[in-house]
Amino acid sequence: MRKQVGFTLIEVMVVVAILAILASVLVPRIMDEPDKARVVKAKQDIRVLESALDLYKLDNFNYPADLKALVEAPADSKNWQKGGYIKNLPKDPWGTEYQYTNPGSKSEIDIFSLGSDKTTGGDGYAKDIGNWPLE
């Protein structure tokens, strides 16, 4: 008598079916994580930029005209912090520059990323992310 060694076709098919079911449940969750991580990074970068702009305002009594003033001293700045307010300007997780507006008011600034679609508006992960109430 010979002993059977190995798996039967049915046993292999059952294992493959179980793996397929697990993959159908887990893969969408895992594939969604990079997009969530990009949104979290954008929000964190915006908070850092906002803090650096607030420090700039404390030293210079108003916000700068652009974000470059956080890294390089503008010509009109008298109290610019030696070494700058940040080491370098980050790009958003989708590879574009963060947007910055200062409508002339000493108290209102907007810092935002256009999201994955790189255009104004959008839904889901393409939604704009800014320093307005961050969720």
C-alpha angles and dihedrals in degrees: 000000000000123000118228112245123194134018131309121238091252092054091051091048092051091052091048090050092051091049091049091052092049091047092050089056100039104036096066090051093049094044091053094056099079090057091050090048091053091052092049091049092050091051091049093048090050091053090050092049091048091051091049090050090051090052090049089052092050090055098039104027094237140048119268124255091242141006093257088078088072090065105027126035112251117226094247096051116107101174101037111156111250109246092024133258095275131014096237140348111263123221119226117261090264093058101256131114119266112253120237130188130180109181091198096270115124092223107040126074133154124210116179149152121224090223129228095321091055091220133099115277124006138150134254112354091353090062118116115257119207147155091268109105102328113211 
